[in-house]
Amino acid sequence: MHQHLNSHHERSCRNGKIGKQKIIYFSLNS
């Protein structure tokens, strides 16, 4: 159970980082 929560947390953190990178990428290209 604890490992599942950790993997889910890592996945959401990774998605958040990717989202920030996309926002930076689009703001640089606009």
GUTI-52158 format. One line per field, with one value per atom (N, C-alpha, C): x negated, y negated, z; residue number from 1; residue in three letters. Coordinates in steps of 0.02 Angstrom, whole numbers, plus 32768, in hexadecimal, padded with zeros to 4 digits. Layout:
N
u	(X|...) $
v	(Y|...) $
w	(Z|...) $
pos	(NUM|...) $
code	(ALA|...) $
//
This chain:
30
u	(7FD6|8000|7FD4|7FA1|7F76|7F50|7F39|7F15|7F44|7F82|7FB2|7FBC|7FC1|7FCA|7F8C|7F51|7F14|7F10|7F20|7F1C|7F4F|7F8A|7FBC|7FA4|7F85|7F6B|7F34|7F07|7ED1|7EEE|7F22|7F40|7F60|7F84|7FA4|7F70|7F39|7F03|7EE4|7ED9|7EBC|7EEA|7F2C|7F5B|7F5C|7F54|7F52|7F15|7EDC|7EA0|7EA7|7EC4|7ECE|7EFD|7F31|7F60|7F3E|7F13|7EEE|7EC0|7E9F|7E72|7E99|7ED5|7EFE|7F12|7F24|7F38|7EFD|7EC2|7E86|7E78|7E7E|7E70|7E9F|7EE0|7F10|7F07|7EF5|7EED|7EAF|7E7B|7E40|7E4F|7E7A|7E88|7EBE|7EE3|7F1A|7F00) $
v	(803C|8000|7FC1|7FC2|7F87|7F7C|7FB3|7FAD|7F92|7FA8|7F90|7F45|7F2D|7EE5|7EBF|7EDB|7EB9|7EB6|7EEC|7EED|7EBC|7EB8|7E89|7E41|7E34|7DF1|7DDE|7E0D|7DFF|7DF1|7E18|7E0F|7DC9|7DB4|7D73|7D3B|7D45|7D13|7D0E|7D47|7D47|7D24|7D32|7D11|7CC6|7CB1|7C6A|7C49|7C6A|7C4F|7C49|7C7D|7C7C|7C42|7C39|7C03|7BBF|7BB6|7B76|7B6C|7BA1|7B9C|7B89|7BA5|7B94|7B4B|7B32|7AEC|7ABF|7AD0|7AA8|7AAA|7AE6|7AEF|7AC4|7AC5|7A9F|7A54|7A40|79F8|79DE|7A08|79F2|79EC|7A18|7A18|79E6|79CC|799E|7959) $
w	(8000|8000|8000|802B|8030|7FEE|7FD0|7F90|7F5A|7F5B|7F2A|7F30|7F6E|7F78|7F60|7F6D|7F58|7F0C|7EEA|7EA1|7E84|7EA3|7E8B|7E95|7ECF|7EDD|7EAB|7E9D|7E6D|7E28|7E16|7DD4|7DCF|7E03|7E01|7E02|7E26|7E26|7DE1|7DC2|7D7F|7D4E|7D53|7D27|7D32|7D72|7D81|7D62|7D65|7D48|7CFC|7CDD|7C94|7C82|7CAA|7C9D|7CA1|7CD3|7CD9|7C9D|7C87|7C4E|7C0F|7C07|7BCC|7BCF|7C0A|7C11|7C00|7C19|7C0A|7BBF|7BA1|7B5A|7B31|7B40|7B1A|7B25|7B62|7B70|7B4B|7B43|7B1F|7AD4|7ABA|7A72|7A5F|7A8F|7A7E|7A6A) $
pos	(1|1|1|2|2|2|3|3|3|4|4|4|5|5|5|6|6|6|7|7|7|8|8|8|9|9|9|10|10|10|11|11|11|12|12|12|13|13|13|14|14|14|15|15|15|16|16|16|17|17|17|18|18|18|19|19|19|20|20|20|21|21|21|22|22|22|23|23|23|24|24|24|25|25|25|26|26|26|27|27|27|28|28|28|29|29|29|30|30|30) $
code	(MET|MET|MET|HIS|HIS|HIS|GLN|GLN|GLN|HIS|HIS|HIS|LEU|LEU|LEU|ASN|ASN|ASN|SER|SER|SER|HIS|HIS|HIS|HIS|HIS|HIS|GLU|GLU|GLU|ARG|ARG|ARG|SER|SER|SER|CYS|CYS|CYS|ARG|ARG|ARG|ASN|ASN|ASN|GLY|GLY|GLY|LYS|LYS|LYS|ILE|ILE|ILE|GLY|GLY|GLY|LYS|LYS|LYS|GLN|GLN|GLN|LYS|LYS|LYS|ILE|ILE|ILE|ILE|ILE|ILE|TYR|TYR|TYR|PHE|PHE|PHE|SER|SER|SER|LEU|LEU|LEU|ASN|ASN|ASN|SER|SER|SER) $
//
